[in-house]
Amino acid sequence: MIDLQKLTEQSRMAAMEICEASGIKPGQIFVVGCSSSEILGDRIGTATNLDVAEAVFNGIFPVLKKRGVYLAGQCCEHLNRALVIQREVLERYDFEQVNAVPQPNHAGGAFATICYRRMTDPVVTESICARAAAGIDIGGTMIGMHIQPTVVPLRISLRKIGEAPIICARRRPRYIGGARAVYDESLM
């Protein structure tokens, strides 16, 4: 039996560390890809669990909300890794809404389903046009496509949430100018 309290705490810690390390600012987007199956130690898509997804949401969402950072909950591959976001984000960034309601065992996955149920005015968008500033991939869900322009891995104190390996990331500006260019160290 998995300890849901522990999952919430691990998720909270991870979100806090990523926010600190990435320098994410209010109004920016934090993407979360989450396999509840992998957290339970099973192969992605084989043991979907809403309680596990809710424990992760309960750890991450309050951290982001307190900082004024927007959550984008990634759906599974069956919805082409679409994202659940608040309508406010859709309108602020001029994203396009699509017609899909994530389902835990069919298309969307547990975490996206929980995001859709728990956000105050959720919508689904097929793309956030690679506008996320940071994020966490819990269990190999492939979030890199949502972060731009250059994805940089972040190392935090946690390596797993439950049994799922995590990969944390942030964006950084592109380097331009080639070998003769000088770069601002604070942006690296």
KOLSEMAR-200073 format. One line per 3 residues: their letters; for each residue x, y, z of N, C-alpha, C. Coordinates in steps of 0.05 Angstrom, whole numbers, padded with zeros to 5 digits. Example, Ala and Ser with C-alpha at 12.3 -4.5 7.8 and 13.67 -1.06 7.14 Angstrom:
BEGIN
AS = 00264/-00114/00156/00246/-00090/00156/00264/-00066/00156 ~ 00257/-00045/00142/00273/-00021/00143/00258/00001/00157
//
This chain:
BEGIN
MID = 00017/-00024/00000/00000/00000/00000/00018/00025/00000 ~ 00012/00043/-00018/00028/00068/-00020/00018/00089/00000 ~ 00037/00103/00011/00032/00124/00030/00025/00150/00015
LQK = 00000/00157/00014/-00009/00181/-00002/00002/00207/00010 ~ 00003/00208/00037/00014/00231/00051/00043/00236/00042 ~ 00058/00214/00040/00086/00216/00032/00088/00226/00003
LTE = 00070/00216/-00015/00070/00226/-00042/00065/00256/-00044 ~ 00046/00265/-00028/00039/00293/-00027/00063/00309/-00018 ~ 00077/00300/00003/00100/00314/00013/00123/00314/-00007
QSR = 00128/00291/-00020/00149/00290/-00040/00143/00309/-00063 ~ 00118/00310/-00072/00110/00327/-00094/00113/00357/-00086 ~ 00105/00363/-00061/00108/00390/-00051/00137/00399/-00051
MAA = 00154/00381/-00040/00183/00387/-00039/00194/00391/-00067 ~ 00187/00374/-00085/00197/00376/-00113/00189/00402/-00125 ~ 00163/00409/-00123/00153/00434/-00135/00168/00458/-00123
MEI = 00172/00458/-00097/00186/00481/-00084/00214/00483/-00094 ~ 00228/00461/-00096/00256/00461/-00105/00258/00469/-00134 ~ 00240/00460/-00151/00241/00467/-00179/00235/00497/-00182
CEA = 00216/00507/-00167/00210/00536/-00169/00234/00552/-00161 ~ 00247/00544/-00140/00271/00559/-00131/00293/00557/-00151 ~ 00299/00533/-00160/00322/00529/-00178/00317/00541/-00206
SGI = 00293/00541/-00215/00287/00551/-00242/00283/00581/-00243 ~ 00277/00594/-00221/00271/00622/-00221/00245/00629/-00234 ~ 00226/00610/-00235/00200/00614/-00248/00186/00638/-00234
KPG = 00173/00654/-00250/00160/00678/-00240/00130/00677/-00241 ~ 00116/00694/-00225/00087/00694/-00227/00078/00699/-00256 ~ 00057/00685/-00263/00046/00687/-00290/00058/00668/-00310
QIF = 00079/00654/-00302/00091/00634/-00320/00078/00607/-00316 ~ 00084/00589/-00333/00071/00562/-00334/00091/00541/-00325 ~ 00081/00523/-00307/00095/00500/-00297/00081/00475/-00307
VVG = 00094/00459/-00323/00080/00435/-00334/00087/00410/-00317 ~ 00066/00394/-00313/00069/00369/-00298/00059/00346/-00315 ~ 00077/00327/-00320/00069/00302/-00332/00072/00281/-00310
CSS = 00052/00265/-00306/00052/00247/-00283/00039/00220/-00290 ~ 00054/00199/-00286/00044/00172/-00289/00038/00160/-00262 ~ 00013/00157/-00255/00006/00145/-00229/00015/00116/-00229
SEI = 00014/00103/-00252/00023/00075/-00254/00052/00073/-00246 ~ 00069/00090/-00257/00098/00089/-00251/00103/00095/-00221 ~ 00088/00114/-00210/00090/00119/-00181/00086/00094/-00165
LGD = 00067/00078/-00174/00061/00053/-00160/00081/00030/-00166 ~ 00099/00036/-00184/00119/00015/-00191/00111/-00002/-00215 ~ 00090/00006/-00229/00081/-00009/-00252/00089/00006/-00278
RIG = 00085/-00007/-00301/00091/00006/-00326/00070/00028/-00332 ~ 00079/00049/-00344/00062/00072/-00351/00037/00062/-00365 ~ 00014/00072/-00356/-00012/00066/-00369/-00024/00039/-00361
TAT = -00013/00025/-00341/-00023/-00001/-00334/-00037/-00003/-00307 ~ -00034/00018/-00290/-00046/00017/-00263/-00055/00044/-00255 ~ -00070/00058/-00272/-00080/00085/-00267/-00093/00087/-00240
NLD = -00086/00108/-00224/-00097/00110/-00197/-00103/00139/-00191 ~ -00128/00146/-00187/-00137/00173/-00182/-00127/00183/-00154 ~ -00126/00165/-00135/-00117/00173/-00108/-00088/00182/-00109
VAE = -00071/00168/-00124/-00043/00175/-00127/-00041/00201/-00141 ~ -00056/00205/-00163/-00055/00230/-00178/-00064/00254/-00160 ~ -00084/00249/-00144/-00094/00271/-00127/-00073/00278/-00106
AVF = -00059/00258/-00095/-00038/00263/-00076/-00016/00281/-00088 ~ -00009/00275/-00113/00012/00291/-00127/00001/00320/-00132 ~ -00023/00322/-00141/-00036/00348/-00146/-00037/00364/-00120
NGI = -00044/00351/-00097/-00045/00364/-00071/-00018/00374/-00062 ~ 00003/00362/-00071/00030/00372/-00065/00039/00395/-00082 ~ 00033/00393/-00108/00044/00413/-00127/00027/00438/-00129
FPV = 00001/00435/-00132/-00017/00457/-00138/-00015/00480/-00118 ~ -00016/00475/-00092/-00014/00497/-00073/00012/00512/-00074 ~ 00034/00499/-00080/00060/00512/-00082/00059/00532/-00105
LKK = 00049/00523/-00128/00047/00540/-00152/00028/00563/-00148 ~ 00005/00557/-00137/-00016/00577/-00132/-00005/00600/-00114 ~ 00009/00592/-00093/00020/00612/-00074/00040/00630/-00088
RGV = 00054/00620/-00108/00074/00636/-00123/00062/00650/-00147 ~ 00036/00646/-00153/00024/00658/-00176/00032/00645/-00203 ~ 00041/00620/-00201/00050/00605/-00224/00027/00587/-00234
YLA = 00023/00585/-00260/00002/00569/-00271/00010/00540/-00275 ~ -00008/00522/-00268/-00004/00493/-00273/-00015/00485/-00300 ~ 00000/00469/-00315/-00010/00456/-00339/-00006/00426/-00334
GQC = -00028/00412/-00331/-00028/00383/-00327/-00029/00368/-00353 ~ -00008/00354/-00359/-00006/00340/-00385/-00023/00315/-00386 ~ -00038/00312/-00407/-00053/00287/-00413/-00034/00266/-00424
CEH = -00044/00242/-00425/-00028/00220/-00436/-00026/00221/-00466 ~ -00011/00203/-00478/-00007/00203/-00507/-00032/00198/-00523 ~ -00053/00187/-00510/-00078/00182/-00525/-00093/00208/-00531
LNR = -00086/00229/-00516/-00097/00256/-00523/-00074/00273/-00533 ~ -00053/00260/-00544/-00030/00274/-00556/-00016/00293/-00537 ~ -00016/00285/-00512/-00002/00301/-00491/-00013/00330/-00490
ALV = -00039/00332/-00495/-00053/00358/-00491/-00051/00366/-00462 ~ -00059/00390/-00455/-00055/00400/-00428/-00081/00411/-00417 ~ -00085/00406/-00391/-00107/00418/-00376/-00096/00443/-00363
IQR = -00109/00465/-00368/-00101/00491/-00357/-00126/00506/-00348 ~ -00122/00527/-00333/-00145/00545/-00326/-00152/00562/-00351 ~ -00177/00568/-00354/-00186/00586/-00376/-00170/00612/-00376
EVL = -00164/00622/-00352/-00148/00647/-00350/-00121/00645/-00365 ~ -00109/00622/-00364/-00083/00617/-00378/-00088/00617/-00408 ~ -00109/00603/-00416/-00117/00601/-00444/-00120/00629/-00456
ERY = -00134/00646/-00441/-00140/00673/-00451/-00115/00691/-00450 ~ -00100/00688/-00428/-00076/00705/-00425/-00055/00700/-00447 ~ -00051/00674/-00453/-00031/00667/-00473/-00042/00663/-00501
DFE = -00068/00666/-00504/-00082/00663/-00530/-00078/00634/-00541 ~ -00081/00614/-00524/-00080/00586/-00533/-00108/00579/-00544 ~ -00109/00557/-00558/-00134/00547/-00570/-00146/00525/-00553
QVN = -00171/00527/-00546/-00185/00506/-00531/-00193/00484/-00551 ~ -00190/00459/-00541/-00200/00436/-00556/-00221/00422/-00540 ~ -00237/00405/-00553/-00259/00392/-00539/-00251/00364/-00531
AVP = -00242/00361/-00506/-00235/00335/-00495/-00237/00337/-00465 ~ -00247/00316/-00453/-00248/00315/-00423/-00231/00291/-00415 ~ -00209/00295/-00402/-00192/00273/-00394/-00206/00252/-00377
QPN = -00200/00227/-00383/-00211/00204/-00368/-00188/00187/-00358 ~ -00191/00176/-00334/-00168/00162/-00322/-00160/00137/-00336 ~ -00177/00121/-00346/-00170/00096/-00358/-00173/00094/-00388
HAG = -00180/00116/-00401/-00185/00115/-00430/-00166/00134/-00445 ~ -00169/00159/-00440/-00152/00179/-00453/-00150/00203/-00435 ~ -00126/00209/-00428/-00121/00232/-00411/-00103/00225/-00388
GAF = -00111/00204/-00373/-00095/00195/-00350/-00105/00207/-00324 ~ -00096/00196/-00302/-00105/00203/-00276/-00099/00232/-00268 ~ -00074/00241/-00273/-00066/00268/-00265/-00082/00289/-00280
ATI = -00085/00286/-00306/-00100/00305/-00322/-00130/00305/-00313 ~ -00140/00281/-00306/-00168/00279/-00297/-00171/00295/-00271 ~ -00152/00292/-00253/-00153/00306/-00227/-00151/00336/-00232
CYR = -00133/00345/-00249/-00131/00373/-00256/-00157/00384/-00266 ~ -00170/00369/-00284/-00195/00377/-00296/-00217/00379/-00274 ~ -00216/00362/-00255/-00237/00362/-00234/-00231/00383/-00213
RMT = -00206/00389/-00208/-00199/00407/-00185/-00195/00436/-00192 ~ -00188/00442/-00217/-00184/00470/-00225/-00212/00483/-00226 ~ -00211/00509/-00221/-00237/00524/-00219/-00251/00528/-00246
DPV = -00236/00531/-00267/-00247/00535/-00294/-00229/00522/-00315 ~ -00228/00495/-00314/-00209/00480/-00331/-00217/00479/-00360 ~ -00197/00480/-00378/-00201/00475/-00406/-00177/00458/-00415
VTE = -00181/00446/-00439/-00159/00430/-00450/-00150/00444/-00475 ~ -00123/00446/-00478/-00111/00457/-00502/-00092/00436/-00513 ~ -00091/00434/-00539/-00073/00415/-00551/-00043/00423/-00548
SIC = -00039/00449/-00545/-00011/00459/-00543/-00010/00484/-00527 ~ 00012/00487/-00512/00017/00513/-00500/00041/00526/-00515 ~ 00045/00517/-00539/00065/00529/-00557/00093/00531/-00545
ARA = 00100/00511/-00530/00126/00509/-00516/00131/00534/-00499 ~ 00111/00542/-00483/00113/00566/-00467/00118/00561/-00438 ~ 00120/00536/-00429/00125/00531/-00401/00153/00540/-00393
AAG = 00156/00550/-00369/00182/00559/-00359/00197/00537/-00344 ~ 00182/00518/-00333/00194/00496/-00318/00174/00474/-00315 ~ 00183/00451/-00305/00164/00429/-00301/00177/00405/-00289
IDI = 00160/00385/-00286/00169/00359/-00275/00156/00336/-00291 ~ 00172/00317/-00298/00163/00293/-00311/00165/00270/-00291 ~ 00142/00260/-00282/00141/00239/-00263/00135/00213/-00277
GGT = 00155/00197/-00281/00151/00170/-00293/00153/00168/-00323 ~ 00168/00186/-00336/00174/00183/-00364/00151/00192/-00382 ~ 00139/00215/-00376/00115/00224/-00392/00122/00244/-00414
MIG = 00147/00251/-00416/00157/00267/-00439/00146/00296/-00440 ~ 00154/00313/-00422/00144/00340/-00421/00160/00361/-00436 ~ 00184/00353/-00446/00202/00372/-00458/00190/00389/-00481
MHI = 00171/00378/-00495/00159/00392/-00518/00144/00417/-00509 ~ 00138/00419/-00483/00122/00442/-00473/00139/00464/-00461 ~ 00165/00460/-00461/00184/00480/-00449/00201/00492/-00472
QPT = 00205/00518/-00470/00221/00531/-00492/00237/00553/-00481 ~ 00256/00564/-00495/00265/00554/-00521/00285/00531/-00519 ~ 00300/00531/-00497/00319/00509/-00493/00314/00497/-00466
VVP = 00310/00471/-00465/00304/00456/-00441/00330/00448/-00427 ~ 00332/00455/-00401/00356/00449/-00386/00347/00431/-00362 ~ 00360/00408/-00358/00352/00392/-00335/00360/00405/-00309
LRI = 00344/00400/-00289/00349/00410/-00262/00353/00386/-00243 ~ 00373/00388/-00227/00377/00367/-00206/00366/00378/-00180 ~ 00349/00363/-00168/00339/00370/-00141/00345/00347/-00122
SLR = 00338/00350/-00097/00346/00330/-00077/00331/00304/-00081 ~ 00307/00305/-00092/00291/00280/-00097/00299/00268/-00124 ~ 00299/00242/-00126/00303/00228/-00151/00278/00213/-00160
KIG = 00260/00209/-00141/00235/00194/-00147/00212/00206/-00131 ~ 00188/00202/-00142/00164/00206/-00127/00150/00179/-00127 ~ 00146/00167/-00104/00138/00139/-00102/00160/00123/-00115
EAP = 00152/00106/-00134/00171/00089/-00148/00179/00101/-00175 ~ 00168/00123/-00182/00173/00135/-00208/00197/00154/-00209 ~ 00215/00149/-00227/00237/00168/-00230/00227/00195/-00240
IIC = 00239/00216/-00231/00231/00243/-00240/00253/00257/-00255 ~ 00245/00273/-00274/00264/00290/-00289/00252/00318/-00287 ~ 00267/00336/-00277/00259/00364/-00273/00273/00381/-00294
ARR = 00260/00402/-00302/00271/00418/-00324/00263/00447/-00321 ~ 00278/00464/-00333/00272/00492/-00336/00280/00501/-00364 ~ 00272/00525/-00370/00280/00536/-00396/00303/00556/-00392
RPR = 00317/00561/-00413/00337/00582/-00413/00336/00595/-00440 ~ 00344/00620/-00443/00345/00632/-00469/00366/00618/-00487 ~ 00361/00618/-00513/00380/00607/-00532/00406/00622/-00531
YIG = 00428/00608/-00536/00454/00620/-00541/00455/00627/-00570 ~ 00462/00651/-00577/00466/00659/-00605/00493/00672/-00608 ~ 00503/00673/-00632/00527/00688/-00637/00552/00671/-00641
GAR = 00551/00645/-00634/00573/00628/-00639/00597/00632/-00621 ~ 00621/00624/-00630/00645/00623/-00614/00654/00650/-00604 ~ 00647/00672/-00617/00657/00698/-00609/00638/00712/-00590
AVY = 00615/00700/-00585/00595/00713/-00567/00603/00711/-00538 ~ 00593/00730/-00523/00596/00731/-00494/00568/00729/-00483 ~ 00565/00712/-00462/00538/00707/-00451/00535/00718/-00423
DES = 00510/00724/-00416/00503/00733/-00389/00501/00708/-00371 ~ 00520/00705/-00353/00521/00682/-00335/00495/00678/-00319 ~ 00481/00699/-00313/00456/00696/-00296/00434/00683/-00312
LM = 00436/00681/-00338/00415/00669/-00354/00421/00640/-00362 ~ 00444/00631/-00353/00453/00603/-00361/00441/00582/-00343
//
